[in-house]
Amino acid sequence: MDRANEKTMPEGNDISVERRAAIRQRVFKGAVLSFNRGFSTFECVVKNLSDGGARLNLGDTFPVPSECTLRFADKVQRPVSVRWRSATGIGVQFIPVDQAERRS
């Protein structure tokens, strides 16, 4: 990432560097994570969103595989890759459709 996309954010007395390539917008949208050819699904809430990914809140993140499909309430679907997870949330990166087709 180039320095033009970096910004510093104070956290207490510390300075941290924002490393995201795209700025995330706070949202509160319903969505569904699906995998296993659509036979397995989890409802989730999209908490923030950017061109490159999203932060999702779920009841439990353990059963979510590393790659799945995120379907928004407006029926738009995006293949995603899990980048991080906590007990009730995950961060996903959108996979370009041409790469997702090659992985299938």
MMTF fields as JSON, N, C-alpha, C and O atoms, coordinates in Angstrom:
{
  "mmtfVersion": "1.0.0",
  "mmtfProducer": "UNKNOWN",
  "numBonds": 415,
  "numAtoms": 416,
  "numGroups": 104,
  "numChains": 1,
  "numModels": 1,
  "chainsPerModel": [1],
  "groupsPerChain": [104],
  "chainIdList": ["A"],
  "bondAtomList": [4, 2, 8, 6, 12, 10, 16, 14, 20, 18, 24, 22, 28, 26, 32, 30, 36, 34, 40, 38, 44, 42, 48, 46, 52, 50, 56, 54, 60, 58, 64, 62, 68, 66, 72, 70, 76, 74, 80, 78, 84, 82, 88, 86, 92, 90, 96, 94, 100, 98, 104, 102, 108, 106, 112, 110, 116, 114, 120, 118, 124, 122, 128, 126, 132, 130, 136, 134, 140, 138, 144, 142, 148, 146, 152, 150, 156, 154, 160, 158, 164, 162, 168, 166, 172, 170, 176, 174, 180, 178, 184, 182, 188, 186, 192, 190, 196, 194, 200, 198, 204, 202, 208, 206, 212, 210, 216, 214, 220, 218, 224, 222, 228, 226, 232, 230, 236, 234, 240, 238, 244, 242, 248, 246, 252, 250, 256, 254, 260, 258, 264, 262, 268, 266, 272, 270, 276, 274, 280, 278, 284, 282, 288, 286, 292, 290, 296, 294, 300, 298, 304, 302, 308, 306, 312, 310, 316, 314, 320, 318, 324, 322, 328, 326, 332, 330, 336, 334, 340, 338, 344, 342, 348, 346, 352, 350, 356, 354, 360, 358, 364, 362, 368, 366, 372, 370, 376, 374, 380, 378, 384, 382, 388, 386, 392, 390, 396, 394, 400, 398, 404, 402, 408, 406, 412, 410],
  "bondOrderList": [1, 1, 1, 1, 1, 1, 1, 1, 1, 1, 1, 1, 1, 1, 1, 1, 1, 1, 1, 1, 1, 1, 1, 1, 1, 1, 1, 1, 1, 1, 1, 1, 1, 1, 1, 1, 1, 1, 1, 1, 1, 1, 1, 1, 1, 1, 1, 1, 1, 1, 1, 1, 1, 1, 1, 1, 1, 1, 1, 1, 1, 1, 1, 1, 1, 1, 1, 1, 1, 1, 1, 1, 1, 1, 1, 1, 1, 1, 1, 1, 1, 1, 1, 1, 1, 1, 1, 1, 1, 1, 1, 1, 1, 1, 1, 1, 1, 1, 1, 1, 1, 1, 1],
  "groupList": [{"groupName": "MET", "atomNameList": ["N", "CA", "C", "O"], "elementList": ["N", "C", "C", "O"], "formalChargeList": [0, 0, 0, 0], "bondAtomList": [1, 0, 2, 1, 3, 2], "bondOrderList": [1, 1, 2], "singleLetterCode": "M", "chemCompType": "L-PEPTIDE LINKING"}, {"groupName": "ASP", "atomNameList": ["N", "CA", "C", "O"], "elementList": ["N", "C", "C", "O"], "formalChargeList": [0, 0, 0, 0], "bondAtomList": [1, 0, 2, 1, 3, 2], "bondOrderList": [1, 1, 2], "singleLetterCode": "D", "chemCompType": "L-PEPTIDE LINKING"}, {"groupName": "ARG", "atomNameList": ["N", "CA", "C", "O"], "elementList": ["N", "C", "C", "O"], "formalChargeList": [0, 0, 0, 0], "bondAtomList": [1, 0, 2, 1, 3, 2], "bondOrderList": [1, 1, 2], "singleLetterCode": "R", "chemCompType": "L-PEPTIDE LINKING"}, {"groupName": "ALA", "atomNameList": ["N", "CA", "C", "O"], "elementList": ["N", "C", "C", "O"], "formalChargeList": [0, 0, 0, 0], "bondAtomList": [1, 0, 2, 1, 3, 2], "bondOrderList": [1, 1, 2], "singleLetterCode": "A", "chemCompType": "L-PEPTIDE LINKING"}, {"groupName": "ASN", "atomNameList": ["N", "CA", "C", "O"], "elementList": ["N", "C", "C", "O"], "formalChargeList": [0, 0, 0, 0], "bondAtomList": [1, 0, 2, 1, 3, 2], "bondOrderList": [1, 1, 2], "singleLetterCode": "N", "chemCompType": "L-PEPTIDE LINKING"}, {"groupName": "GLU", "atomNameList": ["N", "CA", "C", "O"], "elementList": ["N", "C", "C", "O"], "formalChargeList": [0, 0, 0, 0], "bondAtomList": [1, 0, 2, 1, 3, 2], "bondOrderList": [1, 1, 2], "singleLetterCode": "E", "chemCompType": "L-PEPTIDE LINKING"}, {"groupName": "LYS", "atomNameList": ["N", "CA", "C", "O"], "elementList": ["N", "C", "C", "O"], "formalChargeList": [0, 0, 0, 0], "bondAtomList": [1, 0, 2, 1, 3, 2], "bondOrderList": [1, 1, 2], "singleLetterCode": "K", "chemCompType": "L-PEPTIDE LINKING"}, {"groupName": "THR", "atomNameList": ["N", "CA", "C", "O"], "elementList": ["N", "C", "C", "O"], "formalChargeList": [0, 0, 0, 0], "bondAtomList": [1, 0, 2, 1, 3, 2], "bondOrderList": [1, 1, 2], "singleLetterCode": "T", "chemCompType": "L-PEPTIDE LINKING"}, {"groupName": "PRO", "atomNameList": ["N", "CA", "C", "O"], "elementList": ["N", "C", "C", "O"], "formalChargeList": [0, 0, 0, 0], "bondAtomList": [1, 0, 2, 1, 3, 2], "bondOrderList": [1, 1, 2], "singleLetterCode": "P", "chemCompType": "L-PEPTIDE LINKING"}, {"groupName": "GLY", "atomNameList": ["N", "CA", "C", "O"], "elementList": ["N", "C", "C", "O"], "formalChargeList": [0, 0, 0, 0], "bondAtomList": [1, 0, 2, 1, 3, 2], "bondOrderList": [1, 1, 2], "singleLetterCode": "G", "chemCompType": "PEPTIDE LINKING"}, {"groupName": "ILE", "atomNameList": ["N", "CA", "C", "O"], "elementList": ["N", "C", "C", "O"], "formalChargeList": [0, 0, 0, 0], "bondAtomList": [1, 0, 2, 1, 3, 2], "bondOrderList": [1, 1, 2], "singleLetterCode": "I", "chemCompType": "L-PEPTIDE LINKING"}, {"groupName": "SER", "atomNameList": ["N", "CA", "C", "O"], "elementList": ["N", "C", "C", "O"], "formalChargeList": [0, 0, 0, 0], "bondAtomList": [1, 0, 2, 1, 3, 2], "bondOrderList": [1, 1, 2], "singleLetterCode": "S", "chemCompType": "L-PEPTIDE LINKING"}, {"groupName": "VAL", "atomNameList": ["N", "CA", "C", "O"], "elementList": ["N", "C", "C", "O"], "formalChargeList": [0, 0, 0, 0], "bondAtomList": [1, 0, 2, 1, 3, 2], "bondOrderList": [1, 1, 2], "singleLetterCode": "V", "chemCompType": "L-PEPTIDE LINKING"}, {"groupName": "GLN", "atomNameList": ["N", "CA", "C", "O"], "elementList": ["N", "C", "C", "O"], "formalChargeList": [0, 0, 0, 0], "bondAtomList": [1, 0, 2, 1, 3, 2], "bondOrderList": [1, 1, 2], "singleLetterCode": "Q", "chemCompType": "L-PEPTIDE LINKING"}, {"groupName": "PHE", "atomNameList": ["N", "CA", "C", "O"], "elementList": ["N", "C", "C", "O"], "formalChargeList": [0, 0, 0, 0], "bondAtomList": [1, 0, 2, 1, 3, 2], "bondOrderList": [1, 1, 2], "singleLetterCode": "F", "chemCompType": "L-PEPTIDE LINKING"}, {"groupName": "LEU", "atomNameList": ["N", "CA", "C", "O"], "elementList": ["N", "C", "C", "O"], "formalChargeList": [0, 0, 0, 0], "bondAtomList": [1, 0, 2, 1, 3, 2], "bondOrderList": [1, 1, 2], "singleLetterCode": "L", "chemCompType": "L-PEPTIDE LINKING"}, {"groupName": "CYS", "atomNameList": ["N", "CA", "C", "O"], "elementList": ["N", "C", "C", "O"], "formalChargeList": [0, 0, 0, 0], "bondAtomList": [1, 0, 2, 1, 3, 2], "bondOrderList": [1, 1, 2], "singleLetterCode": "C", "chemCompType": "L-PEPTIDE LINKING"}, {"groupName": "TRP", "atomNameList": ["N", "CA", "C", "O"], "elementList": ["N", "C", "C", "O"], "formalChargeList": [0, 0, 0, 0], "bondAtomList": [1, 0, 2, 1, 3, 2], "bondOrderList": [1, 1, 2], "singleLetterCode": "W", "chemCompType": "L-PEPTIDE LINKING"}],
  "groupTypeList": [0, 1, 2, 3, 4, 5, 6, 7, 0, 8, 5, 9, 4, 1, 10, 11, 12, 5, 2, 2, 3, 3, 10, 2, 13, 2, 12, 14, 6, 9, 3, 12, 15, 11, 14, 4, 2, 9, 14, 11, 7, 14, 5, 16, 12, 12, 6, 4, 15, 11, 1, 9, 9, 3, 2, 15, 4, 15, 9, 1, 7, 14, 8, 12, 8, 11, 5, 16, 7, 15, 2, 14, 3, 1, 6, 12, 13, 2, 8, 12, 11, 12, 2, 17, 2, 11, 3, 7, 9, 10, 9, 12, 13, 14, 10, 8, 12, 1, 13, 3, 5, 2, 2, 11],
  "groupIdList": [1, 2, 3, 4, 5, 6, 7, 8, 9, 10, 11, 12, 13, 14, 15, 16, 17, 18, 19, 20, 21, 22, 23, 24, 25, 26, 27, 28, 29, 30, 31, 32, 33, 34, 35, 36, 37, 38, 39, 40, 41, 42, 43, 44, 45, 46, 47, 48, 49, 50, 51, 52, 53, 54, 55, 56, 57, 58, 59, 60, 61, 62, 63, 64, 65, 66, 67, 68, 69, 70, 71, 72, 73, 74, 75, 76, 77, 78, 79, 80, 81, 82, 83, 84, 85, 86, 87, 88, 89, 90, 91, 92, 93, 94, 95, 96, 97, 98, 99, 100, 101, 102, 103, 104],
  "secStructList": [7, 7, 4, 4, 4, 7, 7, 3, 3, 3, 3, 6, 6, 3, 3, 3, 3, 7, 7, 7, 1, 1, 7, 7, 3, 3, 3, 3, 3, 3, 3, 3, 3, 3, 3, 6, 6, 6, 6, 3, 3, 3, 3, 3, 3, 3, 3, 3, 3, 7, 1, 1, 3, 3, 3, 3, 3, 7, 1, 7, 7, 6, 6, 7, 7, 1, 3, 3, 3, 3, 3, 3, 6, 6, 1, 7, 3, 3, 3, 3, 3, 3, 3, 3, 3, 7, 1, 1, 3, 3, 3, 3, 3, 3, 7, 7, 2, 2, 2, 2, 2, 2, 2, 7],
  "xCoordList": [0.847, 0.0, 0.887, 1.917, 0.487, 1.281, 0.908, -0.156, 1.781, 1.6, 0.389, -0.119, -0.086, -1.229, -2.49, -3.385, -2.575, -3.744, -3.62, -4.575, -2.486, -2.293, -2.74, -2.531, -3.354, -3.662, -3.411, -3.552, -3.047, -2.8, -4.048, -4.746, -4.31, -5.47, -4.998, -4.37, -5.283, -4.864, -5.716, -6.939, -5.073, -5.745, -5.1, -4.027, -5.747, -5.141, -3.91, -3.986, -2.765, -1.501, -0.744, 0.302, -1.264, -0.585, -1.062, -2.169, -0.218, -0.577, -0.547, 0.457, -1.647, -1.672, -1.871, -2.366, -1.49, -1.591, -2.753, -2.856, -3.63, -4.746, -4.177, -3.601, -4.33, -3.709, -4.682, -4.254, -5.939, -6.898, -6.647, -6.323, -6.804, -6.604, -7.793, -7.641, -8.969, -10.17, -10.844, -10.822, -11.427, -12.126, -13.438, -14.172, -13.724, -14.957, -16.043, -15.799, -17.25, -18.415, -19.23, -19.477, -19.644, -20.486, -21.866, -22.477, -22.342, -23.669, -24.31, -23.655, -25.557, -26.269, -27.236, -28.407, -26.718, -27.489, -27.571, -26.608, -28.718, -28.867, -28.237, -28.275, -27.658, -27.043, -27.031, -27.347, -26.665, -26.589, -25.267, -24.908, -24.542, -23.351, -23.796, -24.511, -23.382, -23.754, -22.521, -21.578, -22.555, -21.482, -22.078, -23.28, -21.268, -21.759, -22.817, -23.884, -22.483, -23.357, -24.712, -25.721, -24.727, -25.94, -26.799, -27.83, -26.398, -27.18, -26.953, -27.779, -25.865, -25.571, -25.564, -24.887, -26.311, -26.396, -26.37, -26.775, -25.888, -25.898, -26.348, -25.819, -27.309, -27.684, -26.636, -26.074, -26.382, -25.393, -25.801, -26.731, -25.094, -25.294, -23.993, -22.933, -24.076, -22.914, -22.771, -23.662, -21.637, -21.406, -20.641, -20.889, -19.712, -19.069, -18.701, -18.579, -18.524, -18.417, -17.477, -17.479, -16.668, -15.81, -15.836, -16.497, -15.125, -15.027, -14.328, -14.573, -13.462, -12.666, -13.127, -12.639, -14.068, -14.469, -15.508, -16.084, -15.739, -16.773, -16.469, -15.712, -17.082, -17.056, -18.456, -19.433, -18.551, -19.836, -19.961, -18.983, -21.147, -21.44, -22.358, -23.345, -22.014, -22.788, -22.926, -22.253, -23.793, -23.916, -22.685, -22.247, -22.122, -20.952, -20.187, -20.794, -18.892, -18.107, -17.382, -16.805, -17.4, -16.639, -16.985, -16.067, -18.277, -18.591, -18.433, -18.641, -18.076, -17.945, -16.62, -15.564, -16.654, -15.412, -14.608, -15.092, -13.394, -12.515, -12.977, -12.624, -13.754, -14.324, -15.799, -16.18, -16.623, -18.063, -18.642, -17.898, -19.966, -20.64, -21.443, -22.141, -21.337, -22.1, -23.215, -22.954, -24.469, -25.63, -26.299, -26.761, -26.34, -26.953, -28.473, -28.988, -29.193, -30.651, -31.191, -32.291, -30.417, -30.865, -30.525, -30.602, -30.15, -29.868, -28.526, -28.217, -27.721, -26.373, -25.529, -25.548, -24.791, -23.936, -22.48, -22.146, -21.616, -20.178, -19.45, -19.714, -18.532, -17.68, -16.709, -16.181, -16.474, -15.618, -14.626, -14.826, -13.562, -12.542, -12.422, -12.282, -12.475, -12.372, -10.924, -10.009, -10.714, -9.375, -9.067, -7.91, -10.087, -9.918, -11.252, -12.299, -11.209, -12.444, -12.273, -11.181, -13.367, -13.445, -14.625, -15.166, -15.032, -16.126, -17.445, -18.22, -17.705, -18.994, -18.879, -19.884, -17.679, -17.523, -16.433, -15.516, -16.548, -15.5, -15.269, -16.166, -14.054, -13.716, -13.527, -12.788, -14.191, -14.087, -13.536, -13.743, -12.832, -12.325, -13.117, -13.299, -13.587, -14.301, -13.325, -12.249, -13.699, -12.882, -13.423, -14.624, -12.572, -13.064, -13.72, -13.232, -14.823, -15.617, -14.798, -14.974, -13.898, -13.084, -12.176, -11.954, -11.641, -10.809, -11.653, -11.218, -12.867, -13.743, -14.147, -14.247, -14.383, -14.752, -13.606, -13.837, -12.378, -11.218, -11.017, -10.511, -11.411, -11.245, -12.286, -12.061, -13.421, -14.522, -14.185, -14.996],
  "yCoordList": [-1.177, 0.0, 1.233, 1.267, 2.233, 3.449, 4.332, 4.174, 5.252, 6.093, 7.013, 7.502, 7.263, 8.147, 7.578, 8.336, 6.26, 5.644, 5.444, 5.005, 5.751, 5.579, 6.831, 7.949, 6.632, 7.754, 7.301, 6.12, 8.219, 7.851, 8.14, 9.129, 7.242, 7.381, 7.255, 6.256, 8.244, 8.127, 7.11, 7.094, 6.265, 5.329, 5.504, 4.963, 6.247, 6.558, 7.398, 8.456, 6.931, 7.627, 7.081, 7.614, 6.015, 5.38, 5.961, 6.489, 5.854, 6.215, 4.918, 4.205, 4.607, 3.415, 3.843, 4.937, 2.991, 3.305, 2.533, 1.32, 3.233, 2.604, 1.922, 2.585, 0.602, -0.16, -0.576, -1.173, -0.292, -0.685, 0.101, 1.287, -0.587, 0.056, 0.938, 1.896, 0.624, 1.401, 1.813, 1.07, 2.972, 3.466, 2.706, 2.511, 2.281, 1.546, 2.499, 3.458, 2.203, 2.989, 2.206, 1.014, 2.86, 2.198, 1.959, 2.861, 0.728, 0.367, -0.568, -1.009, -0.861, -1.827, -2.539, -2.174, -3.576, -4.27, -5.751, -6.35, -6.328, -7.765, -8.464, -7.948, -9.636, -10.415, -11.884, -12.233, -12.729, -14.166, -14.679, -14.39, -15.442, -16.153, -17.545, -18.212, -17.994, -19.344, -20.088, -19.492, -21.403, -22.287, -23.671, -23.856, -24.627, -25.978, -25.962, -26.565, -25.25, -25.069, -24.478, -24.766, -23.658, -22.973, -23.743, -23.235, -24.953, -25.752, -25.329, -25.635, -24.642, -24.157, -22.635, -22.035, -22.005, -20.544, -20.034, -20.726, -18.814, -18.107, -16.679, -16.009, -16.218, -14.817, -13.994, -14.434, -12.802, -11.924, -10.476, -10.173, -9.591, -8.15, -7.556, -7.775, -6.804, -6.096, -4.817, -3.968, -4.677, -3.52, -2.401, -1.221, -2.774, -1.768, -2.4, -3.621, -1.556, -2.025, -1.12, 0.097, -1.73, -0.972, -1.676, -2.702, -1.129, -1.771, -3.121, -4.006, -3.286, -4.499, -5.531, -6.662, -5.173, -6.139, -5.594, -4.527, -6.365, -5.993, -6.603, -7.566, -6.013, -6.582, -7.089, -6.355, -8.351, -8.991, -9.417, -9.86, -9.29, -9.817, -11.018, -10.978, -12.104, -13.341, -13.816, -13.306, -14.785, -15.377, -16.181, -16.164, -16.887, -17.739, -17.83, -18.042, -17.678, -17.69, -19.008, -19.209, -19.901, -21.143, -21.947, -22.394, -22.155, -23.01, -22.35, -23.015, -21.08, -20.396, -20.795, -20.618, -21.333, -21.736, -20.531, -19.401, -20.766, -19.667, -18.978, -17.821, -19.655, -19.027, -19.391, -20.546, -18.39, -18.595, -17.458, -16.69, -17.357, -16.31, -15.436, -15.937, -14.128, -13.168, -12.632, -12.059, -12.819, -12.323, -11.231, -11.456, -10.052, -8.908, -8.969, -9.732, -8.166, -8.156, -7.776, -8.184, -6.998, -6.611, -7.674, -7.413, -8.869, -10.056, -10.022, -10.95, -8.986, -8.946, -9.983, -10.038, -10.802, -11.83, -11.538, -11.113, -11.772, -11.586, -12.773, -13.123, -13.409, -14.422, -13.722, -12.657, -14.33, -13.7, -14.691, -15.906, -14.136, -14.897, -14.308, -13.095, -15.161, -14.688, -14.289, -15.086, -13.056, -12.534, -12.568, -12.733, -12.415, -12.513, -12.925, -12.765, -13.458, -13.809, -13.639, -13.808, -13.303, -13.271, -14.159, -14.855, -14.15, -15.022, -14.704, -15.612, -13.42, -13.047, -12.223, -11.713, -12.088, -11.289, -11.815, -12.507, -11.474, -11.812, -10.641, -9.836, -10.564, -9.607, -10.393, -11.377, -9.962, -10.668, -9.754, -8.541, -10.375, -9.675, -10.192, -11.4, -9.279, -9.694, -10.31, -9.763, -11.442, -12.123, -11.716, -11.842, -11.233, -10.922, -12.156, -13.274, -11.949, -13.05, -13.981, -15.197, -13.443, -14.316, -15.222, -16.368, -14.743, -15.602, -16.634, -17.773, -16.258, -17.201, -18.335, -19.481, -18.038, -19.088, -20.061, -21.259, -19.569, -20.461, -21.359, -22.473, -20.888, -21.668, -22.779, -23.773, -22.616, -23.592, -24.895, -25.82],
  "zCoordList": [0.0, 0.0, 0.0, 0.673, -0.75, -0.766, 0.406, 1.005, 0.725, 1.904, 1.764, 2.773, 0.548, 0.362, 1.004, 1.375, 1.14, 1.734, 3.229, 3.869, 3.795, 5.229, 5.963, 5.492, 7.117, 7.99, 9.411, 9.729, 10.246, 11.641, 12.447, 12.226, 13.392, 14.254, 15.688, 16.04, 16.528, 17.926, 18.667, 18.526, 19.453, 20.349, 21.716, 21.98, 22.564, 23.85, 23.609, 22.985, 24.106, 23.887, 22.694, 22.325, 22.083, 20.953, 19.636, 19.535, 18.643, 17.274, 16.471, 16.481, 15.772, 14.929, 13.48, 13.208, 12.578, 11.16, 10.571, 10.752, 9.866, 9.162, 7.93, 7.067, 7.837, 6.762, 5.666, 4.678, 5.8, 4.773, 3.5, 3.538, 2.359, 1.067, 0.699, -0.059, 1.227, 0.924, 2.226, 3.207, 2.231, 3.414, 3.57, 2.601, 4.795, 5.054, 5.511, 6.244, 5.054, 5.413, 6.439, 6.255, 7.507, 8.504, 7.904, 7.33, 8.047, 7.562, 8.582, 9.527, 8.392, 9.226, 8.284, 8.181, 7.59, 6.569, 6.891, 7.371, 6.625, 6.756, 5.563, 4.446, 5.795, 4.726, 5.134, 6.271, 4.188, 4.438, 3.891, 2.75, 4.703, 4.249, 3.838, 4.586, 2.657, 2.234, 1.739, 1.218, 1.916, 1.452, 1.277, 1.468, 0.924, 0.687, -0.423, -0.302, -1.51, -2.676, -2.304, -2.946, -1.273, -0.86, 0.127, 0.57, 0.48, 1.422, 2.874, 3.733, 3.162, 4.507, 4.478, 3.643, 5.382, 5.414, 6.853, 7.788, 7.0, 8.282, 8.024, 7.137, 8.786, 8.707, 9.443, 10.447, 8.936, 9.561, 9.361, 8.614, 10.037, 9.886, 9.383, 9.969, 8.296, 7.759, 8.561, 8.55, 9.267, 10.129, 9.423, 9.672, 8.545, 7.705, 6.386, 6.28, 5.372, 4.003, 3.222, 3.403, 2.346, 1.439, 0.086, -0.074, -0.871, -2.181, -2.085, -2.905, -1.091, -1.0, 0.009, -0.012, 0.91, 1.914, 2.869, 2.653, 3.95, 4.906, 6.275, 6.397, 7.29, 8.64, 8.933, 8.785, 9.35, 9.583, 11.036, 11.639, 11.598, 12.926, 12.779, 12.045, 13.501, 13.496, 14.933, 15.83, 15.149, 16.473, 16.838, 17.988, 15.86, 16.077, 14.765, 13.715, 14.802, 13.56, 13.327, 12.258, 14.296, 14.175, 12.922, 12.234, 12.588, 11.437, 10.07, 9.055, 10.006, 8.721, 8.068, 8.676, 6.831, 6.164, 5.695, 5.748, 5.242, 4.841, 3.561, 3.333, 2.723, 1.525, 1.428, 1.616, 1.133, 1.007, 0.165, -0.444, 0.134, -0.631, 0.321, 1.202, 0.137, 0.922, 0.038, -1.019, 0.475, -0.27, 0.541, 1.66, -0.043, 0.612, 0.463, -0.355, 1.256, 1.22, -0.165, -0.537, -0.924, -2.272, -3.316, -4.516, -2.863, -3.686, -4.402, -5.149, -4.202, -4.77, -4.035, -2.806, -4.775, -4.178, -4.497, -5.603, -3.512, -3.695, -3.086, -1.935, -3.829, -3.201, -2.255, -2.575, -1.077, -0.069, 0.509, 0.474, 1.038, 1.756, 3.155, 3.31, 4.175, 5.56, 5.835, 5.628, 6.301, 6.596, 8.087, 8.473, 8.93, 10.381, 10.979, 10.352, 12.194, 12.89, 14.392, 14.935, 15.044, 16.501, 16.881, 16.022, 18.139, 18.576, 17.871, 17.573, 17.602, 17.009, 15.726, 15.231, 15.187, 13.979, 13.077, 13.518, 11.792, 10.831, 9.892, 9.638, 9.385, 8.348, 7.068, 7.041, 6.006, 4.73, 3.65, 3.66, 2.724, 1.548, 0.356, 0.201, -0.485, -1.682, -2.675, -2.915, -3.247, -4.25, -5.615, -5.856, -6.513, -7.866, -8.479, -8.312, -9.186, -9.724, -10.596, -10.521, -11.431, -12.298, -11.487, -11.88, -10.36, -9.49, -8.78, -8.61, -8.354, -7.656, -8.583, -8.144, -9.863, -10.82, -11.032, -11.195, -11.033, -11.202, -9.994, -10.132, -8.792, -7.569, -7.454, -6.762, -8.125, -8.013, -8.697, -8.697]
}
